[in-house]
C-alpha cells in the first residue's frame, strides 16, 4: 500500500544548480519565465506601468461615451441628465488625476535623479 501511495504521490524537488539540490534558496533555479536577474525586471515594470496607463485611458474613454450616450438618450429627464453629467465629470476628473500624477512623477524624478523618466522607466543595477 505504501508503494502505491509513493507511486501516485511522488515527491517534488526543486531543480538544483551545479552544487546539487541542497535545499538552500541560492540553489533553486527559478521557473521558466521568471527573471533570474534583477536587471531583467526593468522591462517588466515598465510594461506594467504602460499597461495600467492604457487601461486608465480606455476606462476614461468608456465613461465619456457612456456619459454622452446618457445625455443623448435622456429625453429631457433631469435625473438622467444629471447622471450623465456626473459620468462625464468623473471621467474628466480621472483624466486630470492621471495627467497630474505624470507631472508629479516627472518633477520628483527630476529632483531626485536628474532625469524626468527615471521613475517611469527605471534602470536597475545589481549591487555586488
C-alpha positions as CSV (number, residue, x, y, z in Angstrom):
1,X,0.0,0.0,0.0
2,X,2.8,2.4,0.8
3,X,4.5,1.8,-2.6
4,X,1.2,2.6,-4.4
5,X,0.9,5.9,-2.5
6,X,4.5,6.8,-3.3
7,X,3.9,6.0,-6.9
8,X,0.7,8.1,-7.1
9,X,2.0,11.0,-4.9
10,X,5.6,11.4,-5.8
11,X,7.7,14.0,-4.0
12,X,8.6,17.1,-5.9
13,X,12.1,18.6,-5.6
14,X,13.3,22.0,-6.8
15,X,15.8,22.0,-9.6
16,X,19.3,22.5,-8.3
17,X,22.3,24.3,-9.8
18,X,25.7,22.7,-10.2
19,X,26.2,22.3,-6.5
20,X,23.2,20.0,-6.4
21,X,19.9,20.2,-4.6
22,X,20.9,21.2,-1.0
23,X,17.7,22.9,-0.1
24,X,19.2,26.4,0.1
25,X,17.4,29.3,-1.6
26,X,20.5,30.1,-3.7
27,X,20.5,26.6,-5.1
28,X,17.0,26.9,-6.6
29,X,16.7,27.8,-10.3
30,X,13.6,30.0,-10.9
31,X,10.9,28.5,-13.1
32,X,10.7,29.5,-16.8
33,X,9.5,33.0,-17.4
34,X,10.6,34.5,-14.1
35,X,13.6,36.8,-14.4
36,X,16.6,35.3,-12.7
37,X,18.5,38.7,-12.6
38,X,17.1,41.9,-11.2
39,X,18.2,43.8,-14.4
40,X,15.6,41.8,-16.4
41,X,12.8,43.1,-14.3
42,X,13.1,46.7,-15.7
43,X,11.2,46.0,-18.9
44,X,8.6,44.0,-16.9
45,X,7.9,47.0,-14.6
46,X,7.8,49.4,-17.5
47,X,5.3,47.2,-19.3
48,X,3.1,47.0,-16.2
49,X,3.1,50.8,-15.8
50,X,2.3,51.3,-19.5
51,X,-0.5,48.7,-19.4
52,X,-2.1,50.4,-16.4
53,X,-2.0,53.7,-18.2
54,X,-3.7,52.3,-21.3
55,X,-6.4,50.7,-19.1
56,X,-7.0,54.0,-17.3
57,X,-7.2,55.8,-20.7
58,X,-9.6,53.3,-22.1
59,X,-11.8,53.5,-19.0
60,X,-11.9,57.3,-19.3
61,X,-12.9,57.0,-22.9
62,X,-15.6,54.5,-22.0
63,X,-17.0,56.8,-19.3
64,X,-17.1,59.7,-21.8
65,X,-19.0,57.5,-24.3
66,X,-21.5,56.4,-21.6
67,X,-22.0,59.9,-20.4
68,X,-22.5,61.2,-23.9
69,X,-24.9,58.4,-24.7
70,X,-26.8,59.1,-21.5
71,X,-27.1,62.8,-22.5
72,X,-28.4,61.9,-25.9
73,X,-31.0,59.3,-24.6
74,X,-32.0,61.3,-21.5
75,X,-35.0,62.8,-23.3
76,X,-35.2,65.8,-21.0
77,X,-35.3,63.8,-17.8
78,X,-33.3,65.8,-15.3
79,X,-32.3,62.8,-13.3
80,X,-30.8,61.0,-16.3
81,X,-29.1,64.2,-17.5
82,X,-27.5,64.7,-14.0
83,X,-26.3,61.1,-14.0
84,X,-24.8,61.6,-17.4
85,X,-23.1,64.8,-16.3
86,X,-21.7,63.0,-13.3
87,X,-20.2,60.4,-15.5
88,X,-18.5,62.9,-17.8
89,X,-17.3,65.0,-14.8
90,X,-15.9,61.8,-13.2
91,X,-14.1,60.9,-16.5
92,X,-12.6,64.4,-16.7
93,X,-11.5,64.3,-13.1
94,X,-9.9,60.9,-13.6
95,X,-8.1,62.2,-16.7
96,X,-6.8,65.2,-14.7
97,X,-5.6,62.9,-11.9
98,X,-3.7,60.7,-14.3
99,X,-2.1,63.7,-16.0
100,X,-1.2,65.3,-12.7
101,X,0.3,62.1,-11.5
102,X,2.6,62.0,-14.5
103,X,3.6,65.6,-13.9
104,X,4.3,65.0,-10.2
105,X,6.3,61.8,-11.0
106,X,8.3,63.8,-13.6
107,X,9.1,66.6,-11.1
108,X,10.1,64.2,-8.3
109,X,12.1,62.1,-10.7
110,X,13.9,65.2,-12.0
111,X,14.6,66.4,-8.4
112,X,15.9,63.1,-7.1
113,X,17.5,61.5,-10.2
114,X,18.1,64.4,-12.7
115,X,16.0,62.5,-15.3
116,X,12.3,63.1,-16.0
117,X,11.7,59.5,-17.0
118,X,13.8,57.7,-14.4
119,X,10.8,56.5,-12.2
120,X,8.6,55.6,-15.2
121,X,11.5,53.7,-17.0
122,X,13.8,52.7,-14.2
123,X,17.3,51.4,-14.7
124,X,18.0,48.8,-12.0
125,X,21.6,47.8,-11.2
126,X,22.9,44.8,-9.4
127,X,25.0,45.7,-6.3
128,X,27.8,43.2,-5.9
